[in-house]
Amino acid sequence: MESMVTRFYKAVSNGKIYGVKCRKCGHFTFPPKAGCMKCGAHDMEWKLISGEGKLQFFSSGNLPPMKFAKYHPYAYGAVELKEGPCFFTCIEGLDVSNVEALEAQNAKMPMKVKAKIKRMADLDIVIFKVEK
């Protein structure tokens, strides 16, 4: 049986982003997990996410993981998906050049964002881009 992680990343590599929905209580989870985060059931159904969300807050770090050092500086933040769950990932379309820019943009939260798949560090990952 193929693992959930393998299935998820194969789909991402094919341009599709999935979460899972509990067949028992209807709770949506992203990224996919084997069991429901709300009721604990293990009867999960794969569902494409809308890709729509709201950025709740973001920051930029001075010590990125080695694998992502060449992309520094970059924004990362908490996105609340239209389907409900929050996801922490890279965000495009923000100014991370100085503290004042970070503070000014965070004062405008939440911001609408849209999911996209980006190749970074030899991986296809789910990131979000600020919608203008």
C-alpha positions, 0 to 999 in steps of 0.5 A, a space after each residue: 500500500 502506498 504511503 499517504 506522504 508518497 501519494 500526496 507528493 506524487 499528486 503535487 508533482 502532477 499539479 494537484 493538491 489534496 487534503 482529506 475529509 473525514 467520512 464520519 464527521 466531515 472535518 477537513 485536514 491538510 496536509 493529509 493525515 491517516 486519521 481525523 483530527 476532530 473525531 479520530 476516525 480513520 475513514 478519510 476521503 481524498 479531496 482536492 483543495 480549492 487553493 484559496 486561503 487567508 494569510 493570518 501572519 508571516 515572518 522571515 528568518 535569518 537562519 533558513 534550513 540549509 536546503 533552502 538557504 539559496 532562497 533566502 530571504 523569503 516569507 513564511 506564514 500561517 495560511 487558513 485554507 477555505 476548507 478550514 485547516 491552517 498550513 504553515 509554508 512559504 509565501 510569495 508576493 511579500 516584502 521581507 527586506 526590512 522589519 518595517 516592511 514586515 510590520 506594515 504588511 502584518 498590520 494588513 492581515 488577513 490577506 487573500 492568498 492562492 496555492 501554487 506548486 513550486 520547485 524548490 530544493 529539488 522538491 515540488 512543494 505547496 506554497 501560497 502567493 498573495 493575491 493583489 
